[in-house]
């Protein structure tokens, strides 16, 4: 059993219980280790006049912040199982103690001291009692799991390089201009986050305190901020338009925003992609807020649902299934999806394709799902033969003059054409979209050429239109080659 004792913040903070434990350990012949001599509370150890070893050499021999805590824990264990380990502040707040507890799995007794964190909060005069406190050495791990919220205290900022890394991370989360307080030696100084690595001194008392920011003073926001804005807009004194919206009234906006995102992706404009991604996120939050108002579900339910779905369907990543390639991964996904949706037949899967999908997209998905049951063409050529058959049936219907029959056979032709593209591995929705765009560009140039020749385009023959169209096509191809 190793005993960890918190020395507190200032000289003389050591509790009577901690003092008795130290002397008892020395009488037993146990060793005493101090994490560092570079703290104000270390003077308490000096006053006691006890034999001890300081572990400052571990800092010098650690290659990175990530390995420091592990190396400290290893050094303490090497001194023997009855060692007493002294750390500044409260033992439970120390990053090396957490590593020690993990290493020894419960064989650690802790005697807490005066909290560094509460001392920093007192100096910073935080307005509320609730705040997040994290060691600078653990900051990045906490950020990775979304554990950094305001108000925030970051302690153990004992190094300029560490302060620089923290500055970059916190600046990205809360904005470089975010106001904060740099606390060192019990004194505080107002700074902006970008100034965190520009201070005159750093030691084991250095810390950063960032209080809650009013919404309108922020320049970096979170998912919860977006929700707060939507909730505010929906209040009786909010926006008259937002207040009256329902899931039904705004449902088409989600489709419109999705198409605008696709358009932005096609242009390769990252700024536009950024904007349109935000617009889609707004639609998600808006619907979640509407349902939260009725008690149907909350935003947390939405986030939990998609996270659970990703975990449960990727059993080749989070479970015992295996997938060596893209095709195998999709098979695992489809298997898990059918199980989750209680789809007992492939017909259930086919009928589950949303009817509001664009026709080409829905046709491709329906054909693909039917193909998983074995109802599919063996090759692209076989699918093309069916397309030719459908064309013949279309022409036969066209000869009858029956408009309903003609339209039905046209649908069969289009579905057959989609199956040809699907078997060829094409995205038919994308292919048709890009084909329409190419036609529009060629038509525009073809008309410009005809007008330049003084022609009335409405009087052009089919052959003349073909000539202008082919010339436009050649011009665009030449431009593409030059690029």
C-alpha positions in Angstrom: 0.0 0.0 0.0 1.3 3.4 -1.0 0.1 6.5 0.9 -0.4 9.8 -1.0 -0.6 13.0 1.1 -1.6 16.4 -0.2 0.6 19.2 1.1 -1.9 21.9 0.2 -1.1 25.2 -1.5 0.8 27.2 1.0 3.5 26.5 3.6 1.6 25.1 6.7 -1.4 23.7 4.8 -0.5 20.1 5.7 -3.2 18.5 7.9 -2.4 17.0 11.3 -3.5 13.7 10.0 -1.1 14.0 7.1 1.7 15.0 9.5 1.2 12.0 11.8 1.1 9.7 8.9 4.5 11.0 7.6 6.2 10.5 11.0 4.7 7.1 11.4 6.0 6.0 8.0 9.5 7.2 8.8 9.4 5.3 12.1 8.6 2.1 10.1 11.5 2.8 7.8 9.4 3.7 4.8 10.7 6.2 2.2 9.1 9.6 1.5 9.0 11.0 -2.0 8.0 14.5 -3.0 6.7 15.2 -6.5 8.6 18.4 -6.8 10.5 20.9 -4.6 9.4 23.8 -6.8 6.2 24.7 -4.8 5.4 26.9 -1.9 4.0 24.0 0.1 7.3 22.1 -0.2 8.6 24.4 2.6 6.4 22.4 5.0 8.5 19.3 4.2 11.7 21.3 4.8 10.3 22.5 8.2 9.5 18.9 9.2 13.2 18.0 8.7 12.4 14.5 7.4 14.5 12.5 5.0 13.0 12.4 1.6 13.7 12.3 -2.1 12.4 14.8 -4.7 11.3 13.5 -8.1 12.2 16.6 -10.1 14.6 14.5 -12.1 11.7 12.6 -13.5 10.5 15.8 -15.3 13.9 16.2 -16.9 14.0 12.6 -18.0 10.5 12.5 -19.5 10.3 13.0 -23.2 6.7 14.4 -23.3 3.8 15.5 -21.1 2.0 12.3 -22.0 4.7 10.1 -20.4 5.4 12.3 -17.4 2.6 11.0 -15.1 3.4 7.4 -15.9 7.1 8.0 -15.2 6.3 9.6 -11.8 4.0 6.7 -10.8 6.7 4.3 -11.9 9.3 6.2 -9.8 7.1 6.1 -6.7 6.5 2.4 -7.0 10.2 1.7 -7.4 10.8 3.1 -3.9 8.8 0.3 -2.3 5.2 -0.6 -1.4 5.2 1.4 1.9 6.3 4.6 0.3 4.7 7.9 1.3 4.2 10.2 -1.8 3.8 13.9 -1.1 2.2 16.2 -3.7 1.1 19.8 -3.7 -2.5 20.7 -3.4 -5.1 17.9 -2.8 -3.9 14.4 -3.6 -7.1 13.6 -5.6 -6.3 16.5 -8.0 -2.8 15.4 -8.9 -2.3 13.9 -12.4 0.5 11.7 -11.3 -1.6 10.3 -8.4 -4.3 9.3 -10.9 -1.6 7.4 -12.9 -0.4 5.8 -9.7 -4.0 4.6 -8.8 -4.4 3.2 -12.2 -1.1 1.4 -12.0 -1.7 -0.1 -8.5 -5.5 -0.7 -8.9 -6.7 0.4 -5.5 -3.6 -0.2 -3.4 -3.3 3.5 -2.7 -4.4 5.4 0.4 -5.0 9.1 0.0 -5.0 11.9 2.6 -6.2 15.1 0.8 -4.9 18.5 1.5 -6.0 22.0 0.7 -7.3 22.1 -2.9 -5.3 24.0 -5.5 -8.4 24.2 -7.6 -10.6 25.8 -4.9 -7.8 28.2 -4.1 -7.5 29.3 -7.8 -11.3 29.7 -8.0 -11.2 31.9 -4.9 -8.4 34.1 -6.4 -10.2 34.3 -9.7 -13.5 35.1 -7.9 -15.6 33.0 -10.1 -19.3 34.1 -10.1 -20.7 30.6 -9.7 -19.8 27.6 -7.6 -19.8 25.1 -10.5 -16.8 24.8 -12.8 -14.7 22.4 -14.7 -11.2 21.9 -13.3 -8.5 19.9 -15.2 -4.7 19.6 -15.0 -2.9 21.0 -18.0 -1.3 17.6 -18.5 -4.8 16.0 -18.9 -6.3 18.9 -20.9 -6.0 17.2 -24.3 -7.5 13.9 -23.2 -10.5 15.8 -21.7 -10.9 17.8 -24.9 -11.0 14.6 -27.0 -14.1 13.4 -25.2 -15.8 16.9 -25.1 -15.1 17.4 -21.4 -14.1 21.1 -21.6 -16.8 23.6 -20.7 -16.9 27.0 -19.1 -16.3 28.1 -16.4 -12.9 26.3 -16.6 -9.8 26.1 -14.4 -6.6 24.7 -15.9 -3.9 24.1 -13.3 -0.4 22.7 -13.4 0.6 25.2 -16.1 4.2 24.9 -15.1 5.9 25.3 -18.4 5.8 27.8 -21.3 5.7 25.0 -23.9 2.8 23.4 -22.2 1.1 26.8 -21.9 1.5 27.2 -25.7 -0.1 23.9 -26.4 -3.0 24.7 -24.1 -3.4 28.1 -25.7 -3.9 26.6 -29.2 -6.4 24.1 -27.9 -8.4 26.5 -25.8 -8.2 29.2 -28.5 -9.8 26.9 -31.0 -12.6 26.0 -28.5 -13.4 29.4 -27.0 -11.7 31.9 -29.3 -8.2 33.5 -29.0 -9.7 36.8 -27.8 -11.6 35.1 -25.0 -10.9 36.9 -21.7 -9.3 34.9 -18.9 -7.2 35.2 -15.8 -3.7 34.0 -15.4 -3.1 33.0 -11.8 0.4 32.5 -10.3 1.7 32.7 -6.8 -1.7 33.6 -5.5 -2.0 36.7 -7.7 -4.1 37.1 -10.8 -3.8 39.0 -14.1 -6.3 39.6 -16.8 -5.3 38.2 -20.2 -6.7 37.0 -23.5 -6.2 33.4 -24.3 -3.7 34.2 -27.1 -1.4 35.7 -24.4 -1.3 32.5 -22.3 2.3 31.6 -23.4 3.5 35.2 -23.2 3.7 35.5 -19.4 6.8 36.4 -17.5 6.9 33.3 -15.2 5.5 29.8 -15.0 5.7 27.6 -12.0 3.7 24.9 -10.2 1.2 27.5 -9.0 0.4 28.7 -12.5 -3.1 28.3 -13.6 -5.7 29.7 -16.1 -9.2 30.6 -15.0 -11.8 31.2 -17.7 -15.3 32.2 -16.5 -18.6 31.7 -18.3 -19.0 34.0 -21.3 -22.3 35.8 -22.1 -23.7 34.4 -25.4 -23.5 37.7 -27.2 -19.8 38.2 -26.3 -18.7 34.9 -27.7 -17.0 34.4 -31.0 -16.7 30.6 -30.7 -19.8 28.5 -30.1 -20.8 25.0 -29.2 -23.7 22.7 -30.1 -25.4 23.8 -26.8 -25.0 27.4 -27.8 -26.8 26.8 -31.1 -29.6 25.0 -29.2 -29.8 28.0 -26.7 -30.2 30.4 -29.6 -33.0 28.4 -31.2 -34.8 28.1 -27.8 -34.5 31.8 -27.3 -35.9 32.5 -30.8 -38.9 30.2 -29.9 -39.8 32.1 -26.7 -42.8 34.4 -26.6 -40.6 37.5 -26.9 -38.4 35.8 -29.6 -38.7 35.9 -33.4 -42.4 35.9 -34.7 -41.4 33.6 -37.6 -39.5 31.1 -35.6 -42.2 30.9 -32.9 -44.9 29.6 -35.3 -42.8 27.0 -37.1 -43.5 23.3 -36.8 -41.8 20.1 -38.0 -44.2 20.0 -40.9 -43.7 23.6 -41.9 -39.9 23.4 -42.1 -39.5 19.8 -43.3 -38.6 20.8 -46.9 -35.9 23.1 -45.6 -33.8 20.1 -44.7 -33.9 18.9 -48.3 -33.1 22.3 -49.7 -30.1 22.7 -47.3 -28.9 19.2 -48.2 -28.9 20.1 -51.9 -27.1 23.4 -51.2 -24.4 21.4 -49.4 -24.0 19.1 -52.3 -23.8 22.0 -54.6 -21.1 23.6 -52.4 -19.2 20.3 -52.4 -19.4 20.1 -56.2 -17.9 23.6 -56.5 -15.1 22.7 -54.1 -15.6 25.9 -52.1 -14.7 25.1 -48.5 -16.2 28.4 -47.2 -19.5 27.5 -48.8 -19.3 24.0 -47.5 -18.7 25.4 -44.0 -21.7 27.6 -44.3 -24.0 24.9 -45.7 -22.9 22.4 -43.1 -24.0 24.8 -40.5 -27.3 25.3 -42.2 -28.0 21.6 -42.1 -27.0 21.5 -38.4 -29.5 24.2 -37.7 -32.2 22.1 -39.2 -31.3 19.2 -36.9 -31.3 21.4 -33.8 -34.6 23.1 -34.8 -36.4 19.8 -35.1 -34.9 18.6 -31.8 -36.0 21.7 -30.0 -39.5 21.4 -31.5 -39.8 17.8 -30.3 -38.3 18.7 -26.9 -41.1 21.2 -26.4 -43.7 18.4 -26.9 -41.7 15.9 -24.7 -41.2 13.5 -27.6 -37.4 13.5 -27.4 -34.4 15.7 -26.7 -31.2 16.7 -28.4 -29.4 14.3 -26.1 -31.7 11.5 -27.4 -30.8 12.5 -30.9 -27.0 12.4 -30.2 -27.4 9.1 -28.2 -29.4 7.5 -31.0 -26.8 8.2 -33.8 -23.9 7.2 -31.5 -25.5 4.0 -30.6 -26.3 3.3 -34.3 -22.7 3.9 -35.4 -21.4 1.6 -32.6 -24.0 -1.2 -33.2 -23.6 -1.2 -37.0 -19.9 -1.1 -37.0 -19.4 -4.5 -35.2 -16.3 -5.0 -37.4 -14.8 -2.1 -35.5 -16.5 -2.2 -32.0 -17.5 -5.9 -31.9 -16.5 -9.3 -33.0 -17.3 -9.2 -36.7 -14.5 -9.1 -39.3 -14.4 -7.0 -42.5 -11.3 -7.0 -44.7 -12.5 -4.5 -47.2 -15.1 -1.9 -48.2 -17.6 -4.5 -49.5 -17.3 -6.6 -46.4 -17.8 -3.6 -44.2 -21.0 -2.7 -46.0 -22.3 -6.3 -45.7 -21.8 -6.1 -41.9 -23.6 -2.7 -41.8 -26.5 -4.1 -43.8 -26.8 -7.2 -41.7 -26.8 -5.2 -38.5 -29.2 -2.6 -40.0 -31.8 -5.3 -40.9 -31.5 -6.8 -37.4 -32.0 -3.4 -35.7 -35.0 -2.5 -37.9 -36.5 -6.0 -37.4 -36.6 -6.5 -41.1 -37.2 -10.2 -41.5 -37.4 -10.2 -45.3 -35.6 -8.5 -48.1 -38.9 -7.0 -49.1 -39.0 -5.2 -45.8 -35.7 -3.6 -46.7 -36.8 -2.7 -50.2 -40.0 -1.0 -48.9 -38.0 0.8 -46.2 -36.4 3.1 -48.9 -37.9 6.5 -48.3 -40.5 7.4 -50.9 -39.5 11.1 -50.8 -36.1 10.3 -52.3 -35.3 11.7 -55.7 -36.6 9.1 -58.2 -33.2 8.1 -59.6 -31.7 7.7 -56.1 -34.7 5.6 -54.9 -34.6 3.4 -58.0 -30.9 2.7 -57.4 -31.4 1.9 -53.7 -34.4 -0.4 -54.4 -32.5 -2.2 -57.1 -29.5 -2.7 -54.9 -31.5 -4.0 -52.0 -33.4 -6.4 -54.2 -30.0 -7.5 -55.5 -29.0 -8.6 -52.1 -31.8 -11.2 -52.1 -30.4 -12.6 -55.4 -32.8 -10.8 -57.7 -30.3 -9.1 -60.0 -28.6 -9.1 -63.3 -25.4 -11.1 -63.5 -23.5 -8.5 -65.6 -23.8 -5.0 -66.9 -24.5 -6.5 -70.4 -27.4 -8.5 -69.1 -28.9 -5.3 -67.6 -28.4 -3.6 -70.9 -30.3 -6.3 -72.7 -33.2 -5.6 -70.3 -32.9 -1.9 -71.1 -33.2 -2.7 -74.8 -36.3 -4.8 -74.2 -37.9 -2.0 -72.2 -37.2 0.5 -75.0 -38.9 -1.8 -77.5 -42.0 -2.0 -75.1 -41.9 1.8 -74.8 -41.9 2.3 -78.6 -44.8 -0.2 -78.9 -46.8 1.8 -76.3 -45.9 5.0 -78.1 -47.4 3.6 -81.3 -50.7 3.0 -79.5 -51.0 6.7 -78.5 -52.1 5.6 -75.0 -50.5 8.3 -72.7 -50.9 6.2 -69.5 -49.2 3.2 -71.1 -46.5 5.3 -72.6 -45.7 6.9 -69.3 -45.6 3.5 -67.5 -43.2 2.0 -70.1 -41.0 5.2 -69.9 -40.7 4.5 -66.2 -39.6 1.0 -66.9 -37.0 2.3 -69.4 -35.6 4.7 -66.8 -35.6 2.1 -64.1 -33.8 -0.3 -66.5 -31.2 2.4 -67.3 -30.6 2.9 -63.6 -29.9 -0.8 -63.2 -27.4 -0.6 -66.0 -25.6 2.2 -64.2 -25.8 0.4 -60.8 -24.3 -2.8 -62.2 -21.5 -0.7 -63.7 -20.8 0.7 -60.2 -22.0 4.2 -61.0 -23.8 6.6 -58.8 -26.8 7.2 -61.1 -28.1 10.3 -59.3 -24.7 11.9 -59.6 -24.3 10.7 -63.2 -27.6 12.2 -64.3 -27.0 15.5 -62.4 -23.6 15.9 -64.0 -24.9 15.0 -67.4 -27.6 17.7 -67.1 -24.9 20.2 -66.1 -22.7 19.3 -69.1 -25.7 19.7 -71.4 -26.6 23.1 -69.9 -23.0 24.3 -70.4 -22.9 23.0 -74.0 -26.3 24.4 -74.8 -25.2 27.9 -73.5 -22.1 27.9 -75.7 -24.0 26.5 -78.7 -26.6 29.3 -78.5 -23.9 31.9 -78.1 -22.2 30.6 -81.3 -25.5 30.7 -83.2 -26.3 34.2 -82.1 -22.8 35.3 -83.0 -23.5 34.0 -86.6 -26.7 36.2 -86.6 -29.0 33.2 -86.5 -32.5 33.0 -84.9 -32.1 29.9 -82.8 -35.8 29.1 -82.9 -35.5 28.6 -86.7 -32.4 26.3 -86.6 -32.8 22.8 -88.0 -31.9 19.7 -86.1 -28.8 19.3 -88.1 -27.7 22.9 -87.5 -28.3 22.5 -83.7 -26.2 19.4 -83.8 -23.3 21.3 -85.5 -23.4 24.1 -82.9 -23.7 21.6 -80.1 -20.8 19.5 -81.2 -18.7 22.6 -81.7 -19.5 23.7 -78.1 -18.7 20.2 -76.8 -15.3 20.3 -78.6 -14.6 23.8 -77.1 -15.3 22.6 -73.5 -13.2 19.5 -74.0 -10.3 21.6 -75.3 -10.6 23.8 -72.2 -10.6 20.8 -69.9 -7.4 19.4 -71.6 -5.7 22.7 -71.2 -6.4 22.8 -67.5 
